[in-house]
Amino acid sequence: MLAKIIAELGPWSWWVVGLVLLAAEMIVPGFFLVWIGLAALIVGALSLLFWDSAFWVWELQAILFALLAVATTFAGRRLMLRNAATDEPFLNQRGASLVGRTATLHEPIREGRGRIRLDDTLWQVMGPDLPVGTQVKVVASNGRDLRVEPI
């Protein structure tokens, strides 16, 4: 049955496969099928050129499709990683997102350690010894500890 469909569609069979894969990309989450669909469209374009040639047998087309699918997937992955920009660069670095903010000491800094309240969280801070109520500015972040200086 598949051979009959390919025989009827001729070189356009790869175009149909490519367009079906691109349409499936809209349904399936992720950004993967687009690269395989692109490989099918490339083989379809080559099929339009070489369909009547003796060397353009289905085995060659299948091997070329497999190689192009791997190549376009790797190239697409590399392209997506290079252009991976986010509108929230500190998404998983909460402490780093607090650098530059000011707060009032919630607990005094004694022996280099104290606490501040930022938003709804108490943060451990490091800095010079200061009394409760002192305005401080967060100047650095080291994991869950913040380094502060008096304003």
Secondary structure by P-SEA (a helix, b strand, c coil): caaaaaaaaccaaaaaaaaaaaaaaaccccccaaaaaaaaaaaaaaaaaccccccccaaaaaaaaaaaaaaaaaaaaaaaaaaccccccccccccccccccccccccccccccbbbbcccbbbbbbcccccccbbbbbccccccbbbbbcc
